[in-house]
Amino acid sequence: MMNSKIKKIHWKPGTMVSPVPAAMVSCGNSPEKYNIITIAWTGTTNTTPPMAYVSIRKSRHSHQLISESGEFVINLTNKELAYATDWCGVKSGRDFDKFKEMKLTAVKGEKVSAPIIAEAPINIECKVTQIISLGSHDMFLAEVVHVQASEEFFDIETEKFDFHKSRPIVYSHGSYYEVGKFIGKFGYSVMKKKTAKRLSKK
């Protein structure tokens, strides 16, 4: 039974899963076609094989480029890239060379012809396996074929990437936010008190 003190507002159906990544997706299979589109509709879909997706409106320039090449790179963003992330989301690659305008470095991917954004802390190289038409957007379902991580945020000994140190940003209903305070690791709700106390001192 619902707590009678909890009041709910009823809204029409909408995309209320938030916050979401503020990712810069790079695409194009040759330097003259290189482009960047800022994407919020992106995420993980499978573990083995590793798979991800991006959903893009059919009218967007990057939709055509990814449809042609079957490849793209999801570049996770951080506070230092916030301005470029926003700019690449409101300007069209039909009118601007976004790498040049935002002074970003395009480097050909290791396993795909699409470029990575060198300044991004994480670059996830993807190959499209299926295009699903959903309505306003097409979903590009893809296999992750390679990942590059900025060495400055990577701990070689533990082989872990320090996302907090990279200062990632997220998007929520028209606004960007820097990821905040650490709460706990996966499984902390069932962790032994002695272990939790030891970890809290680190």
N, C-alpha and C positions, 0 to 999 in steps of 0.2 A: 504494500500500500504506500502511495506517495505521501511524503510529509506534507501536511496541509499548510505549513508555513512557507513552503517553496512555491513562489509564484512564477508562472511562465507566460511569455508573450508569444503569440502565434503569428508566424510570418509565412509568406508564400514560399514555395520551394526555391532554393537557390544554392549557390556554391559557398557553403558556410564552413568548409574545412579550412582552418586558418590558424596560425600563419603557415605560409608555404615558402619554398625556396625562391630566392630572387636570382635566377640563374641566367647567365649569358650563353646562349647556344650559338656556336660558330659553325659555318657550313660553306659549301662551295668546293668544287674539286680542282680549281686552279686559281692562282693568285688574282687574276682579273675578276673572278667571281666571288672571292672571299667576302663573307658577310657575317653580321652578328645580329641576333634577335634576342631580346630579353623575354624570358619565359617564366611564368609562375606555375603553369600547369605541367609539372614534371615530377618524376619520382621513381622509386624502385618498384618493379613488378615481380621479380623472381630472383632466387638465390643461385640455383644450379640449373642451367647456366645463368650467370649474372645478367639480368635484363633491366632495362629502364624504358621510359617513354617521354615523349614531349607531345603536347597537343597544340596545334597551330591552326589559325583561321586560314581558309583556302585563299583569301585575298592577299595574304602576306607574301612578300618577295621570297622569304626563306622557305615557304611551303614549296614553291616551285623548285628551288635549288636542292632541297633535300629529296624531293620526289625524283629529280633527275639523277642525283648521285647515289642515293641510298645510304648516305653517311652523315653524321653530325657529331659534334663534341659538346657535352654539357660542361660548362666552366662554372664552378661554384665561385661566388663572389664574397667580398669582404668590405669593411668600412672604407678602405682606400679606393675601392672600385665603385662605390655607391653612385657617384655622379655619372660615370660612364654607363653604369647599369641602367640608370633612369633614361639617359639620353638615347641609348641604343634601343630603348623600348618605345620611344615616341617619334623617332626619325626613321625613314625608310631607306633601305639599302638601294632602292632604285634611284635615289637622289644623292646619296652620300657614300663615300668610302669610310665606313665607320672606324676601321682600324686607324686610318690616317687622321680622321677628325678627333678621335679620342686618344691619339698617341699610344695605341696599344700595339703589342708585338705579335704578329702572326707567324707561327712556326708550324710547318706541316706535321700532322700527326704521325705517330710511329706505325700505327696499323690502319689508319684511314687517310684518305686524301684531303679531308677537311682540315683546317688549321686549328691548333689550340691557341688560346690566349695566354701568352707566356706569363703575364702578370697575375693571372688567377691562381689561387692556392691549390686547387684541384682541377684536373682536366680529365673528363670521362669520355673516352673514344667509343663511339657506338656505330653499329651497322644495322640498318633497318631490316626487320624480318617480316613486318606486316604493317599495312596502312589501314586503319579502321575509321570509316566515316561515321561520325557521331551526331552531326547536326551542324552547329555553328563552327565546330572544329573537326579536324582530322587528327587521330592519334597515330603517331609514328612509334610503333613498338619496336624495340631494338635490343640486340645483344651487345653487352659491354665487352669489347675486345682488348682494351688496354686502359690503364689509368696512370696518369702522371701526377706527382705531388711535389710541391715546392719544398726543397731540402730544409729550408729554415724553420719549417713547422713539423719536420719529421724526426722522430727519435729512432735512430738507427739500431740501438740496443734492444728496444722493446718492439720495434717495427710497428709503431703506432703513430698516427698523425694527430697532432694537437689542434683540433678544430677550434677550441676556445682561444688559443694563442693567435690563430689566423684572423680572428675577429669577424666571423661570418655574419651576413645580414639576411633577414627574411622579409617577406612582403605580406601585408595584411590589410585587405580592403582599402587599397589606394595609398598606403603608407609603408615606409621602410623602417625596419628596426634592427639594431645590433643585438645579437644573441646575448642574453644576460647571465645571471648568477647560476652557478652549479648547484644542483639539488641532490643528486645521488646517482650512483651507477646502476645499471640494469641488475635487478634482483635484490636491491637494497631493502625492499619491503620484507624479505624473508631471511635476511642475513643475520647471523649470530651477533649478539650485542658486542662481544669481544672483538670480532672482526670489524664491525662498523665503527667502533671506537678507534681502532688502529688506523683505519683508512681516513677517518675524519681529521687525523693529525698530520696527514701528508699535505 
